[in-house]
Amino acid sequence: MTAEPFSHSVHIAVEPERVYEYFTDAQAIVRWMGDYAVLDPRPGGEFTLDINGVPVRGHYVELDPPRRLVVSWGHAGSDRLPPGASTVEVTLVPERGGTTVRLLHRDLPEAEAEGHALGWPHFLERLTIAGGGADPGPDPWADQSVSGPSGL
């Protein structure tokens, strides 16, 4: 059984073109989420992101720069959430002198929903820092002694 889609929004005081890069450029995405990435931002292109030991695997499904992108999402080796089993849709809306980032994660199994509901706000907050030009610093959840969600 799948959970209700998870949604979360943040506002970043830069234009959508700059925010979009944080979802399509490997060096940019690891500034706020993950420690390794291979990204091929074209329909069907590879989306590989290791986040604190969780191997996220999927593909870019749709790209409409700099307004929207959809990525299939799952975890390598997982039976609960195999690669490409869910989708993450990111919409970038220019407003209030910057960009509102709206994230919608669909088709998550119930067993994965809670971890992702904790993880996305954590990482999107780090995106607001990185996207605004500052360094979010090391991810505190990367330290195994700090309890972060197991699913994201």
C-alpha positions as a printed Julia matrix, in Angstrom:
152×3 Matrix{Float64}:
  0.0    0.0     0.0
  1.27   3.45   -0.88
  1.16   6.48    1.35
 -0.42   9.79    0.46
  1.98  11.9    -1.64
  4.39  13.89    0.5
  4.75  17.59   -0.27
  6.94  20.32    1.11
  7.9   23.82   -0.03
 10.72  26.24    0.7
 11.59  29.69   -0.6
 15.07  30.62   -1.83
 16.05  34.21   -2.59
 17.54  33.44   -6.03
 16.09  32.98   -9.5
 14.74  29.57  -10.68
 17.63  29.08  -13.14
 20.11  28.95  -10.25
 17.92  26.66   -8.13
 17.32  24.28  -11.04
 21.06  23.52  -11.19
 20.89  22.09   -7.66
 18.8   19.22   -9.09
 20.72  18.66  -12.33
 24.41  19.25  -11.57
 26.27  16.57   -9.6
 28.59  19.01   -7.82
 25.67  21.26   -6.86
 23.38  18.51   -5.54
 26.01  17.11   -3.17
 26.41  20.55   -1.6
 23.01  20.09    0.07
 22.11  16.39   -0.21
 24.27  13.34   -0.57
 27.94  12.67   -0.84
 28.16  11.18   -4.35
 26.16  11.81   -7.51
 26.08  10.9   -11.17
 23.43  12.92  -12.99
 22.48  12.89  -16.67
 19.68  15.49  -16.83
 17.76  14.41  -19.91
 14.62  12.25  -20.21
 15.71   8.7   -19.36
 19.08   9.95  -18.07
 20.7    8.49  -14.98
 19.92   9.82  -11.5
 22.36   8.29   -9.01
 22.7    9.84   -5.57
 24.19   8.32   -2.44
 22.73   9.96    0.66
 24.46   9.01    3.89
 24.81   5.38    2.85
 21.44   5.14    1.08
 21.94   4.43   -2.63
 19.15   6.35   -4.41
 18.72   5.22   -8.0
 16.38   6.39  -10.71
 16.11   8.36  -13.92
 15.07  11.77  -15.04
 11.52  11.4   -16.34
 10.63  14.97  -17.36
 12.63  18.19  -17.55
 11.25  21.65  -18.23
 14.1   24.0   -17.29
 13.96  26.06  -15.16
 10.37  25.39  -14.08
  9.94  21.71  -13.35
 11.55  18.29  -13.28
 10.43  14.77  -12.4
 12.79  12.02  -11.25
 12.04   8.37  -10.59
 13.32   7.4    -7.13
 14.17   4.24   -5.23
 16.95   2.51   -3.33
 19.41   0.05   -4.88
 18.92  -3.4    -3.34
 15.59  -2.53   -1.71
 12.51  -4.72   -1.98
 10.31  -2.06   -0.32
 11.37   0.82   -2.57
 13.33  -0.51   -5.55
 14.96   1.91   -8.0
 12.4    3.94   -9.89
  9.43   2.81   -7.78
  8.4    6.32   -6.72
  8.61   9.76   -8.32
  9.83  13.12   -7.08
  8.4   16.17   -8.81
 10.07  19.54   -8.26
  8.35  22.73   -9.37
 10.17  26.07   -9.25
  7.92  29.11   -9.05
  9.38  32.61   -9.36
  7.84  34.74   -6.61
  8.68  37.19   -3.84
 12.02  38.09   -5.41
 13.22  34.48   -5.53
 11.98  30.95   -6.07
  9.49  28.79   -4.24
 10.58  25.18   -4.5
  7.62  22.78   -4.34
  8.49  19.12   -3.93
  5.97  16.29   -4.32
  7.05  12.7    -3.65
  4.52  10.14   -4.94
  4.11   6.37   -4.7
  6.06   5.87   -1.48
  5.23   2.64    0.34
  3.73   3.23    3.81
  6.9    1.78    5.37
  9.03   4.47    3.67
  6.75   7.48    4.12
  7.8    8.51    7.62
 11.53   8.53    6.85
 11.0   10.58    3.71
  8.66  12.97    5.55
 11.52  13.65    7.98
 14.24  13.7     5.35
 12.83  16.03    2.73
 12.35  19.05    5.06
 15.87  18.48    6.44
 17.46  18.43    3.0
 15.33  21.21    1.52
 16.4   23.44    4.41
 20.0   22.66    3.43
 19.08  23.58   -0.17
 17.84  27.0     0.97
 21.26  27.62    2.48
 23.27  26.31   -0.49
 20.96  27.9    -3.05
 21.3   31.23   -1.27
 25.06  31.08   -1.75
 26.12  29.93    1.72
 27.71  26.66    2.82
 25.27  24.42    4.71
 28.27  22.63    6.22
 28.52  18.91    6.77
 25.21  17.1     6.99
 24.73  16.25   10.68
 22.85  13.11    9.63
 26.0   11.83    7.9
 27.41  11.17   11.37
 26.09   7.74   12.32
 25.76   8.84   15.96
 23.08  11.37   14.9
 19.72   9.83   14.21
 18.43  10.72   10.75
 15.72   8.9     8.84
 16.63   5.5     7.45
 14.64   5.96    4.26
 16.04   9.07    2.59
